[in-house]
Structure formats: structure tokens, C-alpha cells
């Protein structure tokens, strides 16, 4: 198969022409990104005008992030990440980063100069997630161009646009940090496929990696794989990779340290937590970064065998540090949760399911989540076997395999291999398009191009899966959707704002109601779906399972003022099934115990609220 020349390689005989070509390519990349972004923007504006429901995304994390940003704007300190209205007193220390709060708060502040507070908030929540599609489009396009030239770039950017439109994290209102993490990983990937191994590319990758580490721990395994790739390529390439390895190692260590100082309060400097940037990750990153910097700076001209020995020693040191400083982080950070929380909450979080559970619960979605990444892995492996741009495709194969393996454990990580798959697949699609154009009248010549283009789009597999699901019958899913609509209506602003008629107090409610209550009211909540609030969630679950007379003491001991719920809530139904004579069952049967007084606001729909009588 014909391959496309790498436009990043300059010929010594025609350096001027090469520079000119690079500049032209850069302008075309910018133009393509601009056009794709305008299409995305028009799509969201049209969708907003035709089917507006809420300016905050549907995910609990979107509402909770807004609560955090509001607290920040109201004067809560930069280093103070306590959610004082979440969980039993004194509140819940969250693990989210101010690096995401800051730009959202800045946008709200800016728009507040000429808009009402509500419109300023809504506009900021439109601008932030949609604008994050720009770095994804640009760096995926740049990475594709570095691998397969401009034709690959022109294939990659439409694919990236479709990816952005498919992933709800980039929709207006999506202010959780996962969209920023995807943009940062796109930057890292584009740097790793730079054919010239420029120090500037790797410094940018280090900056993106440090920010990603500070934003959230979800990308830590992928960042670790990227660091190993840089180290291994130095061991293989030696002097030609010296500047790249030195740049990445030095800046990753320094910038992670800077991010640590910028986001971690001094009182927590020695704390080791596994769900955010903490002392353990700092030590490991600073050690690894400086070790790579020193090794590349001093031993790049050493024999390859010696370079691998040095690398092995660095790896052993990193393993020893991990076992010494943060051994608990070698397991799932949620492994220590109470079994009751795992069974009733964690095992029912859709985005946290492994592939087998996903296949059992939602078989129609498996193709969309996993097939494109697998195809990209096969294509990359085939390129390596055929000796076609082995180095870069080996990098992509390792990155894709790591990202895909992580997605097998938690389906929410599937967006990373979906995004990274664009790089090798766009190159193949561009080549197949070139072949098809040689005989434009032949259907057979164009068939591989058409098939591969469709197969490279996750949305195609989602649609195919749902069509198959509809064909074989989907009555159970329809029933779940109807029940979900009722719960969604119960937690809307018009309904929950009725709670503001009641004196402020602590509300015991199912966990999925926690974030909306915090967003729409001034009340506190015991429970919201976050592993940093295990005590609050356990109180609600234990009270629901307990006999009514015992539930009174459980709730009273943590200062509960109200009990609120939507009658169709799945968590409440699960508790009632487990304990038919328990507190939750009594509420669902509309037989509240004597210590509760019905204070449901008259304007509330499908919502029940009781006050504890003391």
C-alpha cells in the first residue's frame, strides 16, 4: 500500500522549500480546525435553540462542579476544597482541582460584567466545554499530519469533529474535568509522534501531562505509559533523542512540582491520596523526570545495552519508591469502600462498569465503546509488522493498548482510545482514498475506503448496536427510560427549588439527588455519589435498611433535619427490596413513621419531603 511522505521531515538540499511547506501546512491545519469548530459551534447553537432543557450538563459531576465554582466565586479559598454542605459535619474534602474551577469562574466573572448572573453562568457553561474541542481538533490534526501528511490531516479533523460531537463531555454544560483531560492527552499524543523529536514538542507534552495529573488521577496510568514510551525511545535511539528525553524529563518534574505547590495546601503536603495529585505522585514524578533528564544528558552516547541497563535501574528505583511511599495506590482507589457502598452504589454507576457488565446491561453500546479502538490497535500492529513507520506506529500501538485496557476496567475511559484511534486510522483512510481516486468509476476500488471510514467512527457502531437492539426488542430498556424520565423531572430546578421554602437544614436523600439539591437550594445534604463522602452515603443506606425506630437514631445522630426522595428512585427501591420492613420500604409504601412530619411543598411534583420531629 502506498504510504504518504511525512511532511515534518526537511530535506537538507531544500531547507527553504521545506520551511515554506511547513508554514503552508500550518495555515491549512488552522483553517481546517476553524471550519470544523464553526460546524461544531453551529450544531450546538441549533440544538440549544431547538431543544433547550438546562444549561448544566446531565451528569451529577456537572452540577457538583458548578456548586464548587459558585463557592469559589463567593469567597471560598483557593486551597480550600471542602464542600461544607456535603456529608456529616464538618463536610467533605473534595479531590477536584481548582485548575478547572478557575477558567469557569473567570468566564462567569467576565460575562457578569454585561449579563445577569444567571445568563453569565449559562454563557460560561456553554463556552467552556465547547471551546475545549479546539485543542482536540488541533492536536489530533497535527498528530495525523506528522504521521501521514496533509491528506491524513484532512481525514483526521472531520473524524475528530464527529468524536467531539459524540462525546457528551464537550456539549454545553459539560463542566466536569474529563473533557479537559482528553484535550491534554491529545497534546501528549501529538508530541510523541513528532518525527523530528523537537525539545519544544516534548516540553509541551510535559506541561500537558503535569496539568492532567493535577486535574485528576484518571489519566495517571496513561501518563505513566507515555513517560515509559519516552524513556524506552531514548534507550533505543540514544543521541538523536537526547533533547526530547531531557526536555520531557526536566519539565515534567519541574511543572508537576509547580502544579503541586499551586493546588495542594501546605497542611496536606505530606498526605498520600490516590485520587488526586498528592505527595506520592509528586515524589514519583520528580524522581522519574530528573532521573530521565540526567540519564539522557549524560549517557545518550553510551552503548544501547548500557542505556537499557540505566533505564532498568531507574525503573527499579521507581518501583521501590512506589512500594515505599504509596503502596495503597497500586490497587483500585475505591477498593477500600464499604461493601454496602460497593453493592448499592458503585456497582450501579454506569460509567464505572467493566466491559462484561456493560455487555450484560447495555449490549448495544459495546461496539461503540470498544470496536474502533481495537481496529486501530490492529492497524498499528499491522504497520509495525510491515515495517511502515515502525517507531511512530509502535508508539501508537502502546498508547492505544494501554488506553483500551483501561477502558475494559471502566467504560468511561473508552473515550481515550476512541480519540487516539483517529491518528492511525486517519492515515489509513487517507491512503485508501488515494487508491480509490485512481479508478473513481469503480465501486470495488472505493469500497475499502468507504468501509474503513464507517468502521472508524464510534457513532456508526453505536447506531448499529441500537438498531440491532430495537430489532430484537427492547421493552425493558423502554421501561427504564420511562422511570428515568420521572426521576429527572423530580430533580429539576422547578421542583427542587420548592425546598427553599423550608428553613435551611440537613437533608437525607438518595445519593443521586445530592448534587441537584446543592445546586438549586441552600440546604445541606448527607449523600451525593462521591467516594469522598462514604460516611454520608452510608448513613442514608443504613437508615434505609434499618427498622423505622432505629432509623430515627441513625439520622438524628448526624443532625438530619429532613428526609427527601423521589418515589421512583432506584436506590430507594433497592433498599426496600433488601429490607421489606425497613425505613425505605415504609416510605415507599407511604407509611412514614411517627417521627416524620410531611412538609412536602404544595408546588412539588413527584417529590416527598418529611421533617424529623424532635
Secondary structure, 3 states (H helix, E strand, C coil): CCCCCCCCCCCHHHHHHHHHHHHHHHHHHHHHHHHHHHHHHHHHHHHHHHHCCCCCCCCHHHHHHHHHHHHHHCCCCCCCCEECCECCCCCEECCCCHHHHHHHHHHHHHHCCCCCHHHHHHHHHHHHHHHCHHHHHHHHHHHHHHHHHHHHHHHHHHHHHHHHHHCHHHCCCCCCCHHHHHHHHHHHHHHHCCCCCCHHHHHHHHHHHHHHHHHCHHHHHHHHHHHHHHHHHHHHHHHHHHHHHHHHHHHHHHHHHHHHHHHCCHHHCCCCCCCCCCHHHHHHHHHHHHHHHHHHHHHCCCCHHHHHHHHHHHHHHHHHHHHHHCHHHHCCCCCCCCHHHHHHCHHHCHHHCCHHHHHHHCHHHHHHHHHHHHHHHHHHHHHHHHCCCHHHHHHHHHHHHHHHHHHHHCHHHHHHHHHHHHHHHHHHHHHHHHHHHHCCCCHHHHHHHHHHHHHCCHHHHHHHHHHHHHHHCCHHHHHHHHHHHHHHHHCCHHHHHHHHHCCCCEEECCHHHHHHHHHHCCCEECCCCCHHHHHHHHHHHHHHHCCHHHHHHHHHCCCCCEEEECCCCHHHHHHHHHCCCCHHHHHHCCCCCCCEEECCCCCCCCCEEEEECC
